[in-house]
Amino acid sequence: MNMVMNRLTSEPMQNYLKRHLLCVYLSAMVYNPNFTLEYLESMQVTAKVFESIFTLSNSFENIYERKIFILGLSNVLNAD
């Protein structure tokens, strides 16, 4: 997750690459939402990541990205 964060914050990138990197965090939210939120809070980027996810949500093109978006955010609602 550190490597993904480094890549997200290092330099400007195309939207398709940013979508794929954000899907890593959405997948982590599906697997373990509590740990993922703790990690994002410790890095102080929670608001920035969620803002990026919602900004790019209309550009999620394939079914996999849409499913990860829905499942990841649904699990966040059930987090402690």
C-alpha positions as CSV (number, residue, x, y, z in Angstrom):
1,M,0.0,0.0,0.0
2,N,3.0,2.3,0.6
3,M,4.2,1.8,-3.0
4,V,0.7,2.6,-4.4
5,M,0.6,5.8,-2.2
6,N,4.0,6.8,-3.4
7,R,3.0,6.4,-7.0
8,L,-0.3,8.3,-6.5
9,T,1.4,11.3,-5.0
10,S,4.7,11.3,-7.0
11,E,3.8,12.8,-10.3
12,P,0.8,13.6,-12.6
13,M,-0.7,10.7,-14.4
14,Q,-3.4,9.6,-16.8
15,N,-6.9,8.9,-15.3
16,Y,-6.8,5.2,-16.3
17,L,-3.6,4.7,-14.2
18,K,-5.1,6.6,-11.3
19,R,-8.3,4.5,-11.5
20,H,-6.2,1.3,-11.3
21,L,-4.2,2.5,-8.3
22,L,-7.4,3.6,-6.5
23,C,-8.9,0.2,-7.1
24,V,-6.0,-1.2,-5.0
25,Y,-7.4,0.8,-2.0
26,L,-11.0,-0.2,-2.9
27,S,-9.9,-3.9,-3.0
28,A,-8.2,-3.4,0.4
29,M,-11.5,-2.0,1.7
30,V,-13.3,-5.1,0.6
31,Y,-10.8,-7.4,2.3
32,N,-10.2,-5.4,5.5
33,P,-11.9,-2.0,5.8
34,N,-10.8,-1.3,9.3
35,F,-7.1,-1.8,8.6
36,T,-7.4,0.2,5.3
37,L,-9.0,3.1,7.0
38,E,-6.4,3.1,9.8
39,Y,-3.7,3.1,7.2
40,L,-5.2,6.0,5.3
41,E,-5.6,7.9,8.5
42,S,-2.0,7.3,9.6
43,M,-0.9,8.6,6.2
44,Q,-3.3,11.6,6.5
45,V,-4.7,11.0,3.1
46,T,-8.2,9.6,3.8
47,A,-10.1,12.6,2.5
48,K,-7.8,12.9,-0.6
49,V,-8.3,9.2,-1.5
50,F,-12.0,9.3,-1.1
51,E,-12.2,12.6,-3.1
52,S,-10.2,11.0,-5.9
53,I,-12.4,7.9,-5.8
54,F,-15.6,9.9,-6.1
55,T,-14.2,12.2,-8.7
56,L,-13.3,9.3,-11.0
57,S,-16.3,7.2,-10.1
58,N,-18.0,8.1,-13.4
59,S,-15.0,6.9,-15.4
60,F,-15.0,3.4,-14.0
61,E,-15.6,1.6,-17.3
62,N,-15.6,-2.1,-16.8
63,I,-17.7,-4.2,-14.6
64,Y,-14.8,-5.2,-12.3
65,E,-14.1,-1.6,-11.4
66,R,-17.7,-0.9,-10.7
67,K,-18.0,-4.0,-8.5
68,I,-14.9,-3.0,-6.5
69,F,-16.3,0.5,-6.1
70,I,-19.6,-0.7,-4.7
71,L,-18.2,-3.4,-2.5
72,G,-15.4,-1.3,-1.2
73,L,-17.6,1.6,-0.2
74,S,-20.2,-0.8,1.2
75,N,-17.7,-2.4,3.5
76,V,-16.5,1.0,4.7
77,L,-20.0,1.6,5.9
78,N,-19.8,-1.5,8.1
79,A,-16.3,-0.6,9.5
80,D,-15.8,0.1,13.2
